[in-house]
Every structure is written in C-alpha cells, then in structure tokens.
Amino acid sequence: MAKFNIFSFALSMWGNEKRISQIVMGYRRVDLEIQREMEQKQILEDALKNANLAIVARNTFLSNMSHDIRTPLNAIFGFTELAKKHITDIEAVKGYLSKIEHSSKQLLELMEKVLELSWAESNKIKIDESKCNLCEILKEVHQELLGLAEEKNISLTLDDTKLIHDKIYSDPNKLKQLFQYLTHNAVTYTKAWGNVEIIADELEVLPNHHVVYEFIFKDNGIGIHKDFLAHIFEPFEREKNTTFSGIHGTGLSLTIAKNIVTTMGGTIEVDSSADKGSTFTVILNLRIPDNSANISEHSENATFQPMNHKILLVEDNMINLEIETEILQGLGFFIETAVNGSIAVEKLAHSKPGDFDLILMDIQMPVMDGREAAKAIRNLNNPLLAKIPIIALSANAFESDKQLSIESGMNAHLTKPIDIPLLLKTIEKVIKKNPA
C-alpha cells in the first residue's frame, strides 16, 4: 500500500531578509487513517457477506425442513385414510400401519435432532461419568441397527475382538448415541448389498489408568465428494438434499456426533470418496478401573416377568393415558391411573406397602407436576411407601430435564413416544434395585 505524507511548515524571518532564523514544521501520516478506513470498510463488507450467507443457509434449512417434515406427514395422513377405507382387509391395514409407524419414526428423529442441536448450541454438553461396558454398548448399537441393515440387504458387522479393557468410566448414553449416529449414517448412505463395518481397537494403554481407543465406522456406500468434506460436520449441511439423494436425513447427525466427541476430549476424522464409501475414525481417551483386566463378568439375571406387578400411571393427557394404559396392560402389568401429581401422592399415601410396585410419572401436569409429586412421595412418613421406584415418562427430552427428574427423587427418566423395549428394561432395573 502506498504511503502518503503531508508536510506543512512556516518560516519566521527577521533581521536580514535573506536569512531564515526559524522553521516550524508539522507532520501528519495520512496512510494510517486511510488504512483504518479501508479495514473498517472490509469489516463491514465481511459482515454483510456473512449476513447474506446466514440468510441463504437459513432459507435453505427451512426449505429442506419443510420438505422433510411434510413428506412423512403426508405418508401418515395418506396411509391413515387408506387404512380407514380398507378397514376390513386385515393384511392391507397391517401394511399401512407399518408404513405409518416408519414415517412417524422419521418425523420423531427429525424433531429430536433439531432440538438436541439447539440445546447443545445454547448449553454446554454435560458428560456424566459412570462405570460401563464398552463391548455391551457396541453390541446394543449393532443389534438395534441390524434390522435396518437387513431391510436394505446390507451386511452390518461388529469387530470388538481387539478390546482387552472393555470396562470403562464414561458416559454410556453419550457413547451409545455417538455410535448410533455414525452407524446409522453409514447404513443410511449405503446401497443394497453393501457392507458396513464397526471396528473397535485399543491403540495404547497409558500409565494413569487410561486407554486410547479407536472406533472405525466404515462403509462402501455413496461416499462424499472431496470438495464437500470440509463441510461434513456443519449443521444442516448435506451434499444433496432429500429430493436429489432420495435419502431421508437432517444433516444433523454428524454435527451432534462431533459435538459429543469434542466434549469428551477426542477427535473424529473422515476419509471418503464419491461412489467408493466413507470411513469415520473416532479416537477417545477413556479411564479404566484399576482391575479392568478382569473383564469377563456376566450377570445371570432371570428373565423379567411383568405379571403381578402393579403400576400407578400418572398422566393428565387423556389420549396418552389411554394409549399407555393399553400398552402396559398388554405387556402384563396391572394399571391404576391418576390424572395429576396431587392425586398420585394422595393415592400412594392411602395405600399399603406392596399395593404398587412402580410409578410412571408424567412431568408437565396441572395442580401438581411430576417433580413436585416425586418430592412429596419421597417425604411420606411411611419409609416403605417413600422409597417406591418412580420413572419419569415425559415429552421433556433434554439432558437438563433428565437431570431435574433425578434431582427430584425419581429413579430414571424416559421420553415419549414410548420405547417399549427400553421401558421394560428400565422397569426391570429399578424394580430389582428398589423392590417395593
């Protein structure tokens, strides 16, 4: 950049006209002022450019979300009408209901990921460390996504044979969520007859009871073009939207996965080529117990039988109450209901120990909400009634909601819609741990 200087001077003369006795000189550097003005102009131009990019990103996101929300909704409404029209054709109705269920899960997945990312951006993700089993978490994820893979005729394999220290201290829910997102992403973007591999390995055993683990999620699916790889972890980014790719997705799974990895102090990298597949590699440093070499403990719990267990179901929404009652009764439980927390506390206070084995508690209710009710129950005079297991069953799904439920005295927090296998597993766990 050229520099510009301005000199100004004045002459003072006296005595001999040809003699200059004093010069007063002033000096100002204009180049600095011009540079500041240019920098300020560049800042304003960058701000305008970023604002325009943000508007484009927002409009693209809203357009994609509108499409991706309305697509499953259209299927739900359409197949509901078809089911009513062919109500006497049992096989046809079963098919329609199956498609309604599939579309409902798509809609729920979309909503949950948008809410989760919104929460993560406004609140720091919290990692709750507890003792857990790495092999069990991996096997659960593999088993849960095996059905989806089989529907697409995709081979989904898990190799955890290199894991020596599978007992760790970490957040099992966050680990499972991370593995689910990366596996689901691989299955989603792999075509029929393709292959998806989950590989777990130990890279290094550190002297401070920590192990460096490597988790690889590899597929031979549609892959990612090199020029898009830099944007792969950005929220709402998809190389092709649902219309052009033919694949339902929000563009949020990888963003949330990266948030989890970063919060846990790890790294995530991707190697991919279009039409050849992708490989996501996660490196995590996890703490292990002092005696973690003894890893072959297997609990031999008897199969849980819902029969003869009586549940107090607390729910103010009549539609939810009807659905949950029928589901639970169909599973073999005896159900008594209450439409708010106050009625639930009163019913339990006037019961005898053993009348109820468990309480399923909604959170947002009139008169007395679920958490207030849980606190009141924990303060009952009869210690046998006060210690009854309570499971929150709520549409409040953030980590902070779950933490508040635990702090109010509940034993667990599950979200709606009901995940029946998870509900049964949780009921079994809390009843065995806290028998009435």
Buried (B, 14 or more C-beta within 10 A) or exposed (E): EEEEEEEEEEEEEEEEEEEEEEEEEEEEEEEEEBEEEEEEEEEEEEEEEEEEEEEEBEEBBEEBBEEBBEBBBEBBEBBEEBBEEBEEEEEBBEBBEEBBEBBBEBBBBBEBBBEBBEBBEEEEBEBEBEEBBBBBBBBBBBEBBBEBBEEBEBEBEBEBEEBEBBBBBBBBBBBBBBBBBBBBBBBBBBEEEBBBBBBBBBEEEEEEBBBBBBBBBBBBBBBBEEEBBEEBBEBBBBBEBBEEBEEBBBBBBBBBBBBBBEBBEBEBEBEBEBEEBBBBBBBBBBBBBEEBEEBEEEEEEEEBEBEEBBBBBBBBBEEBBEBBBEBBBEBEBBBBBBBBBBBBBBBBBEBEEEBBBBBBBBBEBEEBBBBBBBBBBBEBEEEEBBBBBBBBBBEBBBBEBBEBBBEBBBBBBBBBEBEEEEBBEBBBBBBEEBEB
